[in-house]
Amino acid sequence: MKKLVLAAALTAAASTAFAGSMADPVVEPPVIEEAASSSSSGVWVPLLLLVIVAGAAAAA
């Protein structure tokens, strides 16, 4: 009976001892979204490449 009481007392003491944590809280940084650019700006590079390839093919 004494072992049962001792085990219960140690269990109660151990559960309250680990109730908190000393670790720093994890805080996520705020999400910053960039302003969307127009899609036409990405079209010029492939079109320029196409013109260069067509010019090289016509010259050959």
C-alpha contacts under 8 A as a table, 3 or more apart, distances in Angstrom:
res1	aa1	res2	aa2	distance
1	M	4	L	5.14
1	M	5	V	6.42
2	K	5	V	5.19
2	K	6	L	6.07
3	K	6	L	4.99
3	K	7	A	5.95
4	L	7	A	5.09
4	L	8	A	6.15
5	V	8	A	5.09
5	V	9	A	6.12
6	L	9	A	5.08
6	L	10	L	6.15
7	A	10	L	5.17
7	A	11	T	6.05
8	A	11	T	5.08
8	A	12	A	6.15
9	A	12	A	5.18
9	A	13	A	6.17
10	L	13	A	5.05
10	L	14	A	5.98
11	T	14	A	5.13
11	T	15	S	6.12
12	A	15	S	5.32
12	A	16	T	6.45
13	A	16	T	5.48
13	A	17	A	6.14
14	A	17	A	5.06
14	A	18	F	6.51
15	S	18	F	5.65
15	S	19	A	6.39
16	T	19	A	5.12
17	A	20	G	7.58
18	F	21	S	7.08
37	S	41	S	7.75
38	S	41	S	6.18
39	S	42	G	5.75
39	S	43	V	7.18
40	S	43	V	5.23
40	S	44	W	7.25
41	S	44	W	6.11
42	G	45	V	6.45
42	G	46	P	7.87
43	V	46	P	5.91
43	V	47	L	6.38
44	W	47	L	5.13
44	W	48	L	6.00
45	V	48	L	5.18
45	V	49	L	6.20
46	P	49	L	5.01
46	P	50	L	6.10
47	L	50	L	5.00
47	L	51	V	6.26
48	L	51	V	5.11
48	L	52	I	6.27
49	L	52	I	5.14
49	L	53	V	6.21
50	L	53	V	5.18
50	L	54	A	6.05
51	V	54	A	5.08
51	V	55	G	6.01
52	I	55	G	5.07
52	I	56	A	6.16
53	V	56	A	5.09
53	V	57	A	6.12
54	A	57	A	5.05
54	A	58	A	6.11
55	G	58	A	5.12
55	G	59	A	6.16
56	A	59	A	5.16
56	A	60	A	6.30
57	A	60	A	5.32
